[in-house]
Amino acid sequence: MEKTTYLLKKRKEKSLQHEVKIQVSDYKDLFFTLSDLLKVAVLALDSEENTSRFIVDSRSNIKALLEIAIQMIPFQEAAILDEILLEKKENNSS
């Protein structure tokens, strides 16, 4: 029997929380994805008129988008990348 995979996965067996994984090819792709999400949110905030019949509550949509972007920021990876950069600078100055 074939195992079915789902986009939405439970975090833990008895948890009510789920997670969705976003695939990126590398850190550069991740950072550009974050940047694009934030740019779209800024453009949406700048737009005063809502011409789409599919968008009922643009404020709530923008808020959800920004919350996703915040969750995607790789703070732990950034610390490691900073350490690597510092080591590189120290090695070049030696």
Secondary structure, 3 states (H helix, E strand, C coil): CCCCCCCEEECCCCCCCEEECCCCCCHHHHHHHHHHHHHHHHHHHHCCCCCCCCCCCHHHHHHHHHHHHHHHCCHHHHHHHHHHHHHHHHHHHC
